[in-house]
Amino acid sequence: MADLTTEFLGIKSPNPFWLASAPPTDKEYNVRRAFEAGWGGVVWKTLGSEGPPVVNVNGPRYGAIWGADRRLLGLNNIELITDRSLETNLEEITRVKKDYPDRAVIVSIMVPCEEQAWKDILPRVEATGADGIELNFGCPHGMAERGMGSAVGQVPEYIQMVTEWCKQYYSKPVIVKLTPNITDIRYPARAAKTGGADAVSLINTINSITSVNLDSMAPEPTIGGKGTHGGYCGPAVKPIALNMVAEIARCPQTHGMPISAIGGVTTWKDAAEFIAMGAGNVQVCTAAMTYGFKVVQEMITGLSAWMDEKGHSSIQDFMGSAVPNVTDWQYLDLNYVTKAKISQDDCIKCGRCFAACEDTSHQAIEMSEDRVFTVKDDECVACNLCVNVCPIEGCITMEEVPAGEIDLRTGEVVSADHGDWTTHPNNPSVTAAE
Ligand SMILES: Cc1cc2nc3c(=O)[nH]c(=O)nc-3n(C[C@H](O)[C@H](O)[C@H](O)COP(=O)(O)O)c2cc1C
C-alpha cells in the first residue's frame, strides 16, 4: 500500500489532505469530527485581533454556480474571518492539538498591518502548541476594505514586511496564503520568500459576483436590496489555482519553495495533479462544505489506489513530476500533429461537434444525410473543440499522426504522409481491423 504520510515543513500528517481555513475549521466541534473522518490536518478559520467584534451579515452569505445536473461548480461567499472570540478559539486550538498530536493544526491569522498587532497575537498562538501559522493575505471582501486580507496580499512590500515580523516573533513555520486577485502571482510569492516565509499556500478566493436577481436588480447574495462582490471558490477555480501553483513552482526565484495547494480540490485526482505540479499537500474547503467531512475517505482511497497502480510508494515519489513539462508557448513543438477521430460506435448523432466545427471553427466535420459525422483530416487543425463539446466522453479523441512539418508562412502542415491518415498504422480503426 502506498504511504500517504506527508511531512510539510517538518509537520507530519497521515495524508496530504488538510481542511482549508473556512467554516469547516471554525470550531473545536468541527475539527474533532474532521479528524475522526480522516483529515490529515486543518488550517483553523482565520483569527483576528481582540478589539471590535467581527460581525457577519445576517442575510445569505453564499452565491453559487451549478452544472446542468445541479452539481455545485462554483461557490461565492461574503463571510468575514471568525466571529468567535480570540480567547475561545485559542483555548479550543490548544485542546484539539493536545488530543490529536499526529494531525497538523495550523492557525490562520489576519490582524492589522502594524507590527504591534502581530507582536501581540503571535506569542498567544504559539502557546497553543499548534504546528504553524498561515497568514491570511487573501480574503477579498470585508477585511480588505479595512486594510487587511487581499489589501496586504496585493502589495509585495507589505507581504515581505509582515512575514518578517512573523519570523521575528514566532518560532514555528510560517505559511503565507496568497490572493489570486493580482496580475502576476510570482511577485507576491517572491516577496513571501524574501520575507523568510517557509511556504506559500494558494489560492484564496477570487473576486466575483455570481448573479444578478432580475426582479430586485441586485447582485446575489442580496442583503436588504444590495449586494457586494464575494470570494469565488470550488471546482470552477481549480484551473486558475493550478496555473498559479505551476508559475511559482517553475519560477527560478521560488522554485523549490514548499507549496500548499488550494482551489477546487474535489477528488483524489485534483490532489494528485496539484502535487505533480509541485505542491507538498493540498487544502480543501468547498468539497467538504458540499459533501461533508467523509469526502476525504474517497480522496484517500483514490489517491492510494492510483499510487499503487503507478508504483509510487510515497507522495514524494511523484511530487513536482509535471513541473518540467510546463513551458512557455514558444517552446511547444509545432511539428506535433493530431487529428480528431469520431468513434461511430459511441456517437449518438447529436450533431454538437458538427455545429461547433461548422459554425465556429474550421469546417472539418462532415455530416451525411443519415447523420454520420466524420472528420475531414485535411481541414482539421486539431483544435479539440469537438472533443470538448461532445456529450459522450471518449467518443471523439485526438489521435497523433506522424510528425508533420509546419510551413511557417502559411501555418499549414506539410508533412509527407499524414494526409493518408485513413490507412496509417497509428489509426486505431486500421489497427482494430487487422
Ligand atoms: C465560506 C468561506 C469562508 C472562508 N473563510 C476563509 C478564512 O477565514 N480564511 C482564509 O484564509 N480563507 C477562507 N476561505 C477560503 C478558503 O480557505 C479557500 O482558500 C478557498 O475556498 C479555495 O478552496 P476551495 O476551492 O477548496 O473552496 C473561505 C472560503 C469560504 C467558502
Ligand as a Chemical Component Dictionary entry (heavy atoms), coordinates in Angstrom:
data_LIG
# 
_chem_comp.id                   LIG 
_chem_comp.type                 NON-POLYMER 
_chem_comp.pdbx_formal_charge   0 
_chem_comp.three_letter_code    LIG 
# 
loop_
_chem_comp_atom.comp_id 
_chem_comp_atom.atom_id 
_chem_comp_atom.alt_atom_id 
_chem_comp_atom.type_symbol 
_chem_comp_atom.charge 
_chem_comp_atom.model_Cartn_x 
_chem_comp_atom.model_Cartn_y 
_chem_comp_atom.model_Cartn_z 
_chem_comp_atom.pdbx_ordinal 
LIG C1  C1  C 0 -17.362 30.466 3.355  1  
LIG C2  C2  C 0 -15.898 30.575 3.203  2  
LIG C3  C3  C 0 -15.147 31.201 4.170  3  
LIG C4  C4  C 0 -13.766 31.308 4.045  4  
LIG N1  N1  N 0 -13.050 31.885 5.036  5  
LIG C5  C5  C 0 -11.709 31.947 4.953  6  
LIG C6  C6  C 0 -10.939 32.452 6.011  7  
LIG O1  O1  O 0 -11.451 32.816 7.072  8  
LIG N2  N2  N 0 -9.596  32.498 5.860  9  
LIG C7  C7  C 0 -8.967  32.085 4.724  10 
LIG O2  O2  O 0 -7.736  32.146 4.642  11 
LIG N3  N3  N 0 -9.686  31.593 3.692  12 
LIG C8  C8  C 0 -11.027 31.499 3.790  13 
LIG N4  N4  N 0 -11.747 30.945 2.772  14 
LIG C9  C9  C 0 -11.039 30.493 1.551  15 
LIG C10 C10 C 0 -10.666 29.008 1.617  16 
LIG O3  O3  O 0 -9.795  28.733 2.673  17 
LIG C11 C11 C 0 -10.019 28.543 0.295  18 
LIG O4  O4  O 0 -8.845  29.285 0.093  19 
LIG C12 C12 C 0 -10.924 28.725 -0.905 20 
LIG O5  O5  O 0 -12.249 28.410 -0.568 21 
LIG C13 C13 C 0 -10.484 27.860 -2.089 22 
LIG O6  O6  O 0 -10.589 26.490 -1.806 23 
LIG P1  P1  P 0 -11.828 25.579 -2.321 24 
LIG O7  O7  O 0 -11.940 25.783 -3.783 25 
LIG O8  O8  O 0 -11.466 24.179 -1.899 26 
LIG O9  O9  O 0 -13.032 26.073 -1.599 27 
LIG C14 C14 C 0 -13.132 30.813 2.881  28 
LIG C15 C15 C 0 -13.895 30.163 1.912  29 
LIG C16 C16 C 0 -15.250 30.046 2.064  30 
LIG C17 C17 C 0 -16.050 29.331 1.017  31 
# 
loop_
_chem_comp_bond.comp_id 
_chem_comp_bond.atom_id_1 
_chem_comp_bond.atom_id_2 
_chem_comp_bond.value_order 
_chem_comp_bond.pdbx_ordinal 
LIG C1  C2  SING 1  
LIG C2  C3  SING 2  
LIG C2  C16 DOUB 3  
LIG C3  C4  DOUB 4  
LIG C4  N1  SING 5  
LIG C4  C14 SING 6  
LIG N1  C5  DOUB 7  
LIG C5  C6  SING 8  
LIG C5  C8  SING 9  
LIG C6  O1  DOUB 10 
LIG C6  N2  SING 11 
LIG N2  C7  SING 12 
LIG C7  O2  DOUB 13 
LIG C7  N3  SING 14 
LIG N3  C8  DOUB 15 
LIG C8  N4  SING 16 
LIG N4  C9  SING 17 
LIG N4  C14 SING 18 
LIG C9  C10 SING 19 
LIG C10 O3  SING 20 
LIG C10 C11 SING 21 
LIG C11 O4  SING 22 
LIG C11 C12 SING 23 
LIG C12 O5  SING 24 
LIG C12 C13 SING 25 
LIG C13 O6  SING 26 
LIG O6  P1  SING 27 
LIG P1  O7  DOUB 28 
LIG P1  O8  SING 29 
LIG P1  O9  SING 30 
LIG C14 C15 DOUB 31 
LIG C15 C16 SING 32 
LIG C16 C17 SING 33 
# 
